Amino acid sequence: MSGYKAGEKNIPALHRAMGDVLAAQRRRLAIPRRHDGVIFDIWSMQPRFLARAGRKPFRLLEHAHFSAAYDFMLLRCESGEIDAELGQWWQTFKNADNAVRETMLLKDAPTKRRRKRRRTSKPESTPAASPVHQEIS
């Protein structure tokens, strides 16, 4: 588990740690590689449980591995790794109907509008300078 940098972005650090942990566990346990994708999905979904505003919680509920990731998140709550309130919120959200879910969403800060990129106008080339339009002698 070496090579971590202070100030490294969260998601790349998470992915590096996932690889390191799986490699370390493979030395002790027989974990078939066919399960790697599911394991990575479950781990990489954990930060998404923190987002409780907008459409993100609804999209997370629709994920194929939501149930497994949810169970893992509850284990993390029970171990004290993350706040138990988060697990309670998700338990209520998961079991509620859509009307109640809408009221449970955290009020998000006003969404930032993405700036549209301006197209840079390319200088028009003259036909003589273009190799396509050169006369063949």
Stockholm file with secondary structure:
# STOCKHOLM 1.0

chainA/1-137         MSGYKAGEKNIPALHRAMGDVLAAQRRRLAIPRRHDGVIFDIWSMQPRFLARAGRKPFRLLEHAHFSAAYDFMLLRCESGEIDAELGQWWQTFKNADNAVRETMLLKDAPTKRRRKRRRTSKPESTPAASPVHQEIS
#=GR chainA/1-137 SS CCCCCTTCCHHHHHHHHHHHHHHHHHTTSCCCGGGHHHHHHHHHHGGGGGCCSTTHHHHHHTSTTHHHHHHHHHHHHHHTSSCHHHHHHHHHHHHSCHHHHHHHSCCCCCCCCCCCCCCCCCCCCCTTTSGGGCCCC
#=GC SS_cons         CCCCCTTCCHHHHHHHHHHHHHHHHHTTSCCCGGGHHHHHHHHHHGGGGGCCSTTHHHHHHTSTTHHHHHHHHHHHHHHTSSCHHHHHHHHHHHHSCHHHHHHHSCCCCCCCCCCCCCCCCCCCCCTTTSGGGCCCC
//
